Amino acid sequence: MANIATILNICSDPVQLQQSSQLLNLGGYKVLTAASNEKALQLCHHAIDAIIIGGLSNTKIPLCCTFQSKLNTQNIPLLLLHQKHQPCPLCLAHSRTAALSWPCDLASLMDALGQLINQQTPAAEHTSLPRQAAFFDQSNDLICTLSAKGQLDYLNQAGYKLLGLKPNEASGKMLSDFMPPDAQAAFNESTLPQTLKNGIYSQESSLFDAFGNQHPLWQTLINQPEYSPFNIILRARDISHQKHTEHELQQQKLFHAALEALSLAVMISDSKDKNHPVVYINQAFSAITGYSAKDVLGQNGRILLRNKLDQPELEILRRTLRNRACGHFVLECFRKDGARYANEVFVSPLLDQQGEATHYISIFHDVSERQRQELQLAQLATHDPLTGLANRALLNDRLARAITHSQRYNSIAAILLIDLDRFKKVNDSLGHAIGDILLKLVASRLESMMRAGDTIARMGGDEFAIVSELVNQEDAATVARKVQQMLSTPFHIGKTELFITPSIGISFAPMDGANADSLLRRADVALYQVKENGRNHFRFFSPEMNQRASHILEMESALRNALQNKEFQLYYQPQIDLYSGELIGAEALIRWQHPEMGQIQPSQFIPFAEESGIIIPIGEWVLNEACIQAKKWQEQLSIPVTVNLSALQFRQENIVAIITKALNNANLEGKWLELELTESVVVQNLDAAIIYLKQLKQLGISLAMDDFGTGYSSLGYLKQFPFNTLKIDRSFIQNVTTEPNDALIAIAIISMAHSLRLNVVAEGVETESQLNFLHRQNCDLIQGYYYSKPLPADEFDTFIANVKKQPFKNKIREQNSRTLLIVDDEPDILNALKRLFRRSGYQIFTSTSALDALELLALNSIHVIISDQRMPQMHGSEFLRRVRELYPDTVRIMLTGYTELNALTNAINSAGIYKFITKPWEDEDLLEEVRHAFAYYEQTIKHKQGSF
Ligand SMILES: Nc1nc2c(ncn2[C@@H]2O[C@H](COP(=O)(O)O[C@H]3[C@@H](O)[C@H](n4cnc5c(=O)[nH]c(N)nc54)O[C@@H]3COP(=O)(O)O)[C@@H](O)[C@H]2O)c(=O)[nH]1
């Protein structure tokens, strides 16, 4: 193929410049275009074969003249494409200058140029296009002629080659057949009509070759009507390379933009240079490290490490790079401002064709926050968030290790479970915030006594644990004592001073268990024993304790079965109003009808049920049953039913909902239900208790405080809670007539309850004397065997039907006569005295024992008492002391042969003895003394009554 001539096409008219350049292109010339003089001069350094100057204006120096020197010196031909005006005569004079009027067709332009360049004519004849074929065949571009409908006629050699056609295969084919389907319609409907209309049309398009390869092309179509029917000349230049370059460029831009947009830092360093200088960093690099491109480019990447060059990961990094491998590390790095951060780096080498690393690419990001979170998570998984001590999981792990160690080295591992006594009270009374501070202070005191190798953990709540490897078991006692001592100093929180004591249960490996679980359970059993026995102690686990623990487990499962097999039954014990004799309520008391063991009393299983937690479902069953029974009695008897609530039950957050549900199930109004709670149940959960009790009260439910007198017996608590009734514990009633202390407590409770406008129920009333006593103390309500034992519901109905309602008549005969009680264990003396006083007209009571005498005192209004001192059961002085406490108005005379001065003095002082008469007595003297005693009694009573 011939060399392509280069034409400098200069024209100030852009339309002419474009059209003439396209014709020149079509004619196979390489065209340099210049729209201005200056541009043209700039292009003059190219090797130019001819200059075309068009669109000439009437400037002083014609454009063509400007180039004369170049034209002359280099002998470059010049073609003047003049429009309306005449070409420059000066230039025309030049030998290698020609003129042509514009517009002209391709053939004329080719002719004129051909003659000027080497006097040759590429298109010698311009009458027929095919005659120019030889010229077109020299072109690298596809050139073809088409009909107005796009049918191919002539195709040059470059075209045949591009389309992969055999010679003459093109003629008659439609050009659109070589186009992609979506371009075909556009070619027929837009490209061809536009070309015919405007004479020339250019566009980017593509053609498929015979092998299916698509070639991107820049097409110029020129309409040459004189060559009809194949009047359209198409010149198409393969722009694959240009496209490829453009694509490459775009890709590069995209990659660069992507790198810059990346949130990961990218650093590229030159590995050929021995200092490995950084040659590229992206924006994220600067954002993460604070270093700008100016700071880093040309420097070694270790700028990020400062002087932290002893990191083990660095050695691995160097090795990785030496091996031209990829690596991933977390390095400790430093920002420009010196702040440390954890840098997760991915490094890979960029290899050349020889496999040599030309660059190292490091991609990294700051993982400080992630590392912090990971650490925090790890800490949380193994540590208690409040105190920072090990948690249960970590303790289990350490305990397991200690056990293994003890087995391997014949040593001892101890686990000490520490429970803070009455911590709950601190929490309830001072609030959880103070409770938390206290726990933290306890933790830090425990930590301060820790030896290397010990583990201190918080197991939850107020329970701590220490795992320690010891030489012998005594060492554990030393540790326990140290814990007690550490916690014995009061804690100061703000202005509050708190005292805490620990209960500690201890078990040992390998003696008490071969795994962490069993050791913990056994330490817990020992701890339980400490708590049961008054707290603030430590105990080692013993196998006997374990028996109890396994008994609890057995009981729990038996109770669960009992519940399932419906072995529980409710008994009901009547509560009576002493004054009206009316039935005022019934207390529901559970019984266990064991299929083999018969009836089991609640005292034998309720404690286990509470310990194991099974009291919760049992309690729910009791509530439901009692409500159903109360509903029945509501209609027949109009009495409420009392149900006992255990501590565990009351601690349930949804206790009010459970009770409401039981009421709803039975369709029972709240006023027919009374709940009995012990003082400790309420005090254990003070804040919640107030809320729950008020809510229960709003449901119309009555509240009774059970076992009053056995616990805190605090008037302060009582005032806070909306109780209706106080129950005096059975233990006080039992000896109320014989034990002044019990009597005094009963009396105090009755008076306290009345002052708070509460009802008082005395429970466990078994005897008439107890009843009399309580009646005299104005106790209104009675429950006990005296009236009835607890009965099944049907028997309760029968009992109620048969017992006539009658007000209690105080059996104390309101004696009009003077009453004298004589107490002596010798019947002969008793008879002698009886005979002596018979004539005096006194009503005489006699008793051979002090206890019987106390019973008589409870049942009768006694004025004067004569008691012997030496009695087997109880001495006269003790008897009379009690009488003084219980019945202070009585006048007490001691009759004895015992003359020891000290005993007499004590007796007189403690028993408030009126007269001391020695045996054997003088009848007259004794009669006289007793007469005086009655007078004294009557005077005292009169005085008392008068003072009211
Ligand atoms: N949480 C629950 N506790 C319950 C339930 N049912 C019973 N209990 C508690 O068990 C303890 C023992 O009860 P129990 O053996 O039924 O004894 C009660 C009465 O039978 C007994 N009592 C009554 N009068 C007399 C008497 O004159 N003499 C005498 N020796 N005993 C008598 O007293 C117990 C009444 O107890 P309380 O009024 O509740 O204090 C006991 O603590 C029950 O509370 C249950 O369903 N849930």
Ligand as a Chemical Component Dictionary entry (heavy atoms), coordinates in Angstrom:
data_LIG
# 
_chem_comp.id                   LIG 
_chem_comp.type                 NON-POLYMER 
_chem_comp.pdbx_formal_charge   0 
_chem_comp.three_letter_code    LIG 
# 
loop_
_chem_comp_atom.comp_id 
_chem_comp_atom.atom_id 
_chem_comp_atom.alt_atom_id 
_chem_comp_atom.type_symbol 
_chem_comp_atom.charge 
_chem_comp_atom.model_Cartn_x 
_chem_comp_atom.model_Cartn_y 
_chem_comp_atom.model_Cartn_z 
_chem_comp_atom.pdbx_ordinal 
LIG N1  N1  N 0 -47.316 -21.791 102.455 1  
LIG C1  C1  C 0 -48.218 -22.594 103.026 2  
LIG N2  N2  N 0 -48.059 -22.988 104.291 3  
LIG C2  C2  C 0 -48.976 -23.799 104.839 4  
LIG C3  C3  C 0 -50.076 -24.250 104.106 5  
LIG N3  N3  N 0 -50.787 -25.056 104.937 6  
LIG C4  C4  C 0 -50.166 -25.078 106.092 7  
LIG N4  N4  N 0 -49.072 -24.324 106.026 8  
LIG C5  C5  C 0 -48.119 -24.033 107.059 9  
LIG O1  O1  O 0 -47.606 -25.188 107.588 10 
LIG C6  C6  C 0 -47.389 -25.019 108.965 11 
LIG C7  C7  C 0 -48.058 -26.121 109.731 12 
LIG O2  O2  O 0 -49.425 -26.164 109.419 13 
LIG P1  P1  P 0 -50.401 -27.177 110.116 14 
LIG O3  O3  O 0 -49.676 -28.389 110.447 15 
LIG O4  O4  O 0 -51.621 -27.230 109.277 16 
LIG O5  O5  O 0 -50.693 -26.435 111.414 17 
LIG C8  C8  C 0 -51.646 -25.426 111.473 18 
LIG C9  C9  C 0 -52.739 -25.843 112.391 19 
LIG O6  O6  O 0 -53.113 -27.155 112.195 20 
LIG C10 C10 C 0 -52.055 -25.625 113.683 21 
LIG N5  N5  N 0 -53.005 -25.454 114.756 22 
LIG C11 C11 C 0 -54.107 -24.713 114.756 23 
LIG N6  N6  N 0 -54.694 -24.777 115.989 24 
LIG C12 C12 C 0 -53.910 -25.547 116.765 25 
LIG C13 C13 C 0 -53.964 -25.953 118.122 26 
LIG O7  O7  O 0 -54.890 -25.615 118.885 27 
LIG N7  N7  N 0 -52.963 -26.735 118.594 28 
LIG C14 C14 C 0 -51.933 -27.124 117.770 29 
LIG N8  N8  N 0 -50.974 -27.891 118.300 30 
LIG N9  N9  N 0 -51.869 -26.750 116.491 31 
LIG C15 C15 C 0 -52.812 -25.970 115.992 32 
LIG O8  O8  O 0 -51.370 -24.431 113.543 33 
LIG C16 C16 C 0 -51.012 -24.255 112.184 34 
LIG C17 C17 C 0 -51.628 -22.975 111.755 35 
LIG O9  O9  O 0 -50.653 -22.336 111.118 36 
LIG P2  P2  P 0 -50.689 -20.780 110.739 37 
LIG O10 O10 O 0 -51.957 -20.227 111.198 38 
LIG O11 O11 O 0 -50.558 -20.749 109.288 39 
LIG O12 O12 O 0 -49.504 -20.214 111.428 40 
LIG C18 C18 C 0 -47.956 -23.686 109.371 41 
LIG O13 O13 O 0 -46.927 -22.737 109.486 42 
LIG C19 C19 C 0 -48.804 -23.320 108.219 43 
LIG O14 O14 O 0 -48.803 -21.922 107.971 44 
LIG C20 C20 C 0 -50.232 -23.825 102.775 45 
LIG O15 O15 O 0 -51.171 -24.153 102.090 46 
LIG N10 N10 N 0 -49.290 -22.996 102.257 47 
# 
loop_
_chem_comp_bond.comp_id 
_chem_comp_bond.atom_id_1 
_chem_comp_bond.atom_id_2 
_chem_comp_bond.value_order 
_chem_comp_bond.pdbx_ordinal 
LIG N1  C1  SING 1  
LIG C1  N2  DOUB 2  
LIG C1  N10 SING 3  
LIG N2  C2  SING 4  
LIG C2  C3  DOUB 5  
LIG C2  N4  SING 6  
LIG C3  N3  SING 7  
LIG C3  C20 SING 8  
LIG N3  C4  DOUB 9  
LIG C4  N4  SING 10 
LIG N4  C5  SING 11 
LIG C5  O1  SING 12 
LIG C5  C19 SING 13 
LIG O1  C6  SING 14 
LIG C6  C7  SING 15 
LIG C6  C18 SING 16 
LIG C7  O2  SING 17 
LIG O2  P1  SING 18 
LIG P1  O3  DOUB 19 
LIG P1  O4  SING 20 
LIG P1  O5  SING 21 
LIG O5  C8  SING 22 
LIG C8  C9  SING 23 
LIG C8  C16 SING 24 
LIG C9  O6  SING 25 
LIG C9  C10 SING 26 
LIG C10 N5  SING 27 
LIG C10 O8  SING 28 
LIG N5  C11 SING 29 
LIG N5  C15 SING 30 
LIG C11 N6  DOUB 31 
LIG N6  C12 SING 32 
LIG C12 C13 SING 33 
LIG C12 C15 DOUB 34 
LIG C13 O7  DOUB 35 
LIG C13 N7  SING 36 
LIG N7  C14 SING 37 
LIG C14 N8  SING 38 
LIG C14 N9  DOUB 39 
LIG N9  C15 SING 40 
LIG O8  C16 SING 41 
LIG C16 C17 SING 42 
LIG C17 O9  SING 43 
LIG O9  P2  SING 44 
LIG P2  O10 DOUB 45 
LIG P2  O11 SING 46 
LIG P2  O12 SING 47 
LIG C18 O13 SING 48 
LIG C18 C19 SING 49 
LIG C19 O14 SING 50 
LIG C20 O15 DOUB 51 
LIG C20 N10 SING 52 
# 
